[in-house]
Amino acid sequence: MSTPVLCVVRGAAESVVVREIDAAAELELARRCADVAELLAASAAGHGVVAVVSAGLAGVDLDAVRHLQSSGVWVVALTDDRAGWPAERVARLGVDGVVDLEAAGEQIVPALMATQHRGHSPGSRVGPVLTPPAVPAVTVPVRAPGAVVAVWGPTGAPGRSTIAMTLAAELASLAQGGALLVDADTYGGTVAPALGLLDEAPGIAAACRAAAAGRLDPAALAALTPVIEPGLRVLTGLSRADRWPEVPASGLEVLWAAARRLVPWTVVDCGFAIERDELLSYDTRAPQRNAATLSALAAADRVVVVGSGDALGLPRLVRALGELRELLPSADPLVVVNRVRASSGGPRAQQAVREALGRWAGVPEPYVVLEDRPACDAAVLTARLLRESAPGSVVRRVVASLAGALLAEAPLGAAH
């Protein structure tokens, strides 16, 4: 039985590809699509098993490739060096095979057949099938991939960003190779203003756009992440909450992979919401409101959960830990109880916090951070990190111990 092929190829190459498919007994041209929208509809309807597309065609991006593969369709792309779409860039879109445009007549049929192997599904390969004269898609890093640490917590402004910024600075100072701080809070990111960076500077949205176009590699990510102090890079967040559709899950997956290759430690400041109701949408290509937080938590080697140590914050923290366990049953989070003070927790506030979390959340040894409002206010006022503005702050000392604990653990990124 022949394999049905979907085709959306531009220019003179279309006739060459169609001719070769028609001449192959193993293949059947199921549909010549006018554009990517028709291609996606045909794949969703089950009209094809393999698709051949022109790289650089409007709509051919990371999300489109993922959509085709989720419909059970292998994707083979035609590369074109002269049009700015070499094999290395096209491979970053996650396609299953690439063929040089100039050699399409000889190589398209073998490439279409080679994508299908028993035991594999579309998009499951480590890399695409590269047919000569295409070049290898990626450069294998010499060092082990870095680790991703997601800093998350419930609503109520418990100080997630303060802990994330301080943790990233401490890891950058202790780890050879530095660290990257990513603002992935799509509800109200504060990293840029807190550090005196421009709100409109290219940041996580620009990184996701580069990922969708196959341009995001460690070098491209380095260009988007200014070094604000020795060893510490920053990828700023969204300037407005309504821009959240610019940060899709597909682009974030590429971002985390590039970050692992750029630095040994990536600290992600996450938003509070982890609801997944948007998955019930009839449009499976629609962006998800909480994709940034969900993607960071799923990719993280370690999750740091931050809650506030007052009468309102502790119940929220206990519920949040339960929600995290439902989302990620295997997660073993490190818990930070922030802004603990006697005025809201009593004269034995630290002991009360430890007893409450041990009893109600099964957390025996949380990191307890006493309130140090003067030091935190001074850091924000001068747009500096606590490591610079208040090195003796109790906040900085506790987070430094947390950074030391992370460094003392086994290499977290080795499994990725």
N, C-alpha and C positions, 0 to 999 in steps of 0.2 A: 504494500500500500504506500502510495507516495505521500510526502510530507507537504502540507499546505503552507505556502509562503505569502506573507503580506509585504507589500513593497511601497515605499514612498521615497523615491530618488529623484533629485532634480537634475536638469540639464541633459546633455547627450548621454550621460552614463546610464540613464534609465533604460534606453533601448538595448544597451549592451547587457545589463543585468537581466532584463526580461527575456532576451534571446537565450542566454545561458540557462536560465531556470526552465524555460520551455523545452530546451534540448535535453535536460537531465531527466532520466526515467524515474529517479528517486524523489524528484521534487514536482510540485504542482503550484502554479501561480494562482493563489486563491483570490487576491484582489490587488489592483493597483490603486492606491489611495491618493486622493488629491492633496491632502495635508495631514499633519500630525493628529488633528482632532478626529478625522475619519479613521486613521490608523488605530487610535486608542479605542474608538467605538467598535471597530472590527475585532480587535483583540479581546475586548470585554465580552463580545458576543460569541467568542470561541471559533472564529473563522480561520485562524491561523495557528501554527505551531512555532514558526520562525518568522522574524521580521527583518528586512534589510532597509536601512535608513541612511540618508546622507547626513553626516556630521555637519553641524553648522546651519542646518535647515531650521527655520523658525519653529520653536516649540520643542526641538530635540534637546532636552536637558536632563539633569539627574532625576527629576520627578517623573518625567515621561518614561524614562528607561525603567524606573522602579514600577510604574504602573503597568507597563507591558509585561514585565517579569512576574508581577503578582497575578497576572491573568494567565500565566503558564506559557508565555511566549519568550523564546530566546531572541536576543537582539544582536544583529551583526551590523556594524557601522562602517561606512565608507569614509576613509580619512583623506584629507587634502592639505598637504603642507603649504601649498601656495595660497590657500584661503585662510590660513591660520589655524587649521585643525589637524595637527600632526597626531600620530598614533598615541604618543604619550599622554596628550591632553584628552583625547577621546576615551582612553582606557579609564580615566578618572571618573567618567560618567557611569561606570559600572557595567558596561556592555559585555556581552558574552564572547564577542569576536570582533576583530577589526581587519579591514582589507584596504590596501592602498588603492586610491581611485584609479591610478594609471594602470594597475594590474587587475582591475575588476574582471575583465574577460576571462583570465586564466584562473583566478583565485576565488571568485565568489561562490561557486558551487562547492568546492572543497571546504570553504569556511562555513557555509550553511550546514553542511553535513557534520563537520567536526564539532559544532557546538552541542550536539545532542549525544550524551553518553549515559548509559545506565548508571543509576546511583547518584545522578546529579539533577538538580532542578535549576531553572533559569535564575541567574544571579548568584548561584551558590559557589561558583568557582573562586579560587584565590585570585586569579587574574584572567583576563580575556585570552581567547585563542588568537595569537598573533601570527599572521601569515606574512612571509617575506614579500617585499622588503621592509615591513614594519619594524620598528625598534622596540626594545623592551619598555614596558609601561612605567615602571617605578624603579627607583634605586633603593636597594635594601639597606637600612641603616646599620651602622657598625655596632652601636650600643643597643641595649635592650630598650623596648618601648617604655616611655614614661608612664606615670600613674596619674589618674584623674581623681580628684577629691571634690565631691559635691557638698556644698554648705547649704543646708536647707532647714526650714523650721516653719512653725505655724504662723498664722496671721497675728497681728498685734505689735509689729515692730519690735521683735525681741533683740535686734542687733545683729542680724545675719551678715549684713554688709561689713560692719565693723570687724566681726570675727573673721570673715573671709579675707578682707584686705590685710589684716594683721597676720593671719596664717600664711598667706602668700608671701608676705615680706619676710617672715621668719624662715620659711622653706628656701626662699631665694638666697638668703644669707648663709644657710647651712649646707645646702646641696650644691655640689659641683654641677654646673650647667644651668643653674637658675630655675626660675618658676614663671608661670604665666597665670595672670588673674583674668578671668572671663566674667563679665557682667551679663548673666543670662536671665535676669529678672525682667520679664516683659510687662509686668504690672507697674513697676516704679523703680527702675534701676537708678542707683545713686553713686556708683563708683566714679564716673567721670566728674561730676561736680565736687565730690568729696576730695578728689585728688587734683583739682584745678585743671582738668582737661576739657577741651572743647566738646560741648554736647553734640555738635554736628560732625565731629570727626568720624572718618570711616571706622566702623567697628564690627559688631557681630552681624549686622545686616549685610555689610559689604563682604564679609567672609562667606556668608551663605550664598550670596550672588555669585561669588567666585567659584564656590563649590558646585553650584548648579551648572556653570559653564565649563566645568572641568579644569579650572585654573588654580584651585586651592591646593597647594603643596606647602611643605615647611617654609620654603623661601617666600612664597606669597603671603603666608601667615605672618612671617617675621616683618614684612613690609607694612602690615596692618596693625602691628602691636608695638607701640613706642616703648622704649626702656625708660622708666621713670626713676629708677635708681639701680645701682649695679646688680645685675642678675635678675631683675624683676621687670617683666613685660606686662602690658595691660591691653586687653581687648575690650573696648568700651561697649556699653549697651545701647538700647534704643532711647532716642531723645523724647519720644512720646509713646504712651501705652497703645495708641491705636495703630501703631506700626507692627504689631505682633505677627501679622501674616507674612512679613518679610523674613521670618526666622522659622523655616519649615524643618521638620524632623530629618528629612533626607540630607539637607545641607549641614545640619548639626552633626550627624554621624561622620561626615567627612571632616568636619572641623575637629572633632575629638581625635580622630586618627592622625590628622596633621599636627595637632598639639602634642600628641605622644612622641612624635618624631622630632619636634622642635625643642622641647624641654623635658627634663625628668619629672617635673611636677606641674600639674595644671589644677588650679583651684577655681571652682565655678560657684559664683554667687547666684543662687537659684531663687525664683519666686516661691510664694507660699502654696499656690493651688496645685493639686495633683489629681483633680477630677478628670475622668475620661469619658464624660457623657457625649462629647462631640464624636466619638467613634460610632454612635448610633445614627449619624447623618447618612442620608441616602447617597451623598456624593463622597465616594471614598477618596477622591483627590483633594477634597477641601482641606485647608489648613486647620490645625488643631490649636485651640487657644492656649493650652498648657504644654505644647510640644517641647518648648525649651527646657522646662523643669523636668518633665518626664524623660526626655532624652538624656539629660545630664545624670539623673539618678540611675537610669539603666546602664549608662556607660561607666559609672563611677566604680573605682576599685575600693574606695572608702567613702562613706557618707557621714558627715558631721551634722548632727541635729542640734539646732540652737533654739532655746526657749528662755523666757524671762522668769525670774524667780520670785514672783509675787502671787497673790491669791487668785488672780485671773490667768496669769501666764502658765502656772504649773498644770492646771487641768487641761489647758490647751496643749501643752507639751505631751502629757500622758496620752491624750487622744491622738495627737499627731504621730506618736511612736506606734500606736496601733494601726493607723492608716498606712504608715510606711511598711509595716510587716505584712499587711495585706497586699500591698503593691509589689514588694520585693521580699518574699519570705526568707530568702537566704541572707539578707542584709544583716550586718552586725555593726550598727551605728555607734559612733562615738558621740556622747551627749554632753553638750555644754549648756549649763544653766547660767544665764547672763543677768547682769543688773540686779544681783542679790543685795538687799539692804535691810537693815533692822526695822526701818519705818514701815515696811510692807510685809516683812516676814517674822518679826519678833526679835527678841534679843539673841536667840540661838538660831538665826536664820539659816546659816550654812548647814547645821546639823538637821534642821527641820527639812530642808530641801533634799538632803541625802536620804533621810528616812522615808520621805514621801515617794521619791522615785524608786527606791528599793522595794517599797511595799506595793505600789500601784502599777509600776512599769517594769519591774525586774531589772532595774539599772543599778548595780551595786556601787559603782565608782564614777559618778559624773564629774566633769570638770566644772567647778563652781567659780564664777567670776563675780567678785564684789563690785558694786557700783562705783565707778570713778568718773562721774560726769565732768568735772573740771578738765581732766586729761583728754577725754573724748571730744569735748567742746573745743578745746584749744587745737586739737588736730584738725577738725573740720574747718575752724576759722582760718587756719594758716594753710589749709590744703596740703597737709603732710600726713605721713603715716605715724602711728604711735611709736614705732621704732625710732623715728627721728625726733618727734616733738616731745615725747614723754617716755623715754626708755625704761624708767623705773616704775611705770604704771603697773598696777596689779593686773589690769587687763592684758597688757603685753606679756607679763611674766607667766600667766596661766596659759596663754595661747602659745608662748614659746615652748612650754612643757608639752603641749599637744603636738607641736611640730616635731619635737624630739621623739615623741612616741611613734609618730608616723615614720620617721626616718629609721627608727630602730626595728621596725617590722621587716619581714621578708620583702624582697622586691615585688611590689604590688602589680606592676604592669607587665610582668613576665608572661602572663597568660594571654595577653592581647597581641 
